[in-house]
């Protein structure tokens, strides 16, 4: 359901990577939690890239001047 919020594959990959990272955190094993933190940072970066792509798509290129 969350994956459908992103149309690009970058956003979908970010969501899936973040879900895997959360599962690693739930194990409560210190080594897995450290790895999960690093993986979550990667997932967050992918989601941010997808959001910036959407923002660029819907932001007007020229700003209109009001007189």
C-alpha positions in Angstrom: 0.0 0.0 0.0 2.8 2.4 0.9 4.7 1.5 -2.3 1.8 2.7 -4.5 2.4 6.3 -3.2 5.5 6.5 -5.4 5.2 6.1 -9.2 9.0 5.9 -9.8 11.0 2.8 -9.0 13.4 4.9 -6.9 10.6 5.7 -4.4 9.4 2.1 -4.3 13.0 0.9 -3.7 13.4 3.4 -0.9 10.2 2.2 0.8 11.2 -1.4 0.6 14.7 -0.7 1.9 13.3 1.2 4.8 10.9 -1.6 5.7 13.8 -4.1 5.7 15.8 -1.8 7.9 12.9 -1.6 10.4 12.7 -5.4 10.5 16.4 -5.5 11.3 15.8 -3.0 14.1 13.1 -5.2 15.6 15.6 -8.0 16.2 17.3 -5.9 18.9 20.7 -7.4 18.1 23.3 -4.6 18.3 25.1 -5.5 15.1 21.9 -5.9 13.1 20.6 -2.6 14.5 23.7 -0.7 13.3 23.3 -2.3 9.9 19.6 -1.4 9.9 20.4 2.2 10.7 22.8 2.4 7.7 20.2 0.7 5.4 17.5 3.1 6.7 19.6 6.1 5.8 19.9 4.7 2.2 16.2 4.1 2.0 15.5 7.6 3.3 17.8 9.0 0.6 16.0 7.2 -2.1 12.6 8.4 -0.9 14.0 12.0 -0.8 15.2 11.7 -4.4 11.8 10.5 -5.5 10.1 13.4 -3.7 12.4 15.9 -5.2 11.7 14.5 -8.7 7.9 14.9 -8.1 8.5 18.5 -6.8 10.5 19.4 -9.9 7.8 18.0 -12.1 5.0 20.0 -10.6 6.9 23.3 -9.9 6.4 25.9 -12.6 9.5 26.8 -14.4 8.9 30.5 -14.7 7.6 32.6 -11.8 4.8 34.9 -12.7 5.2 38.5 -11.9 2.2 40.4 -10.4 1.9 44.0 -11.3 
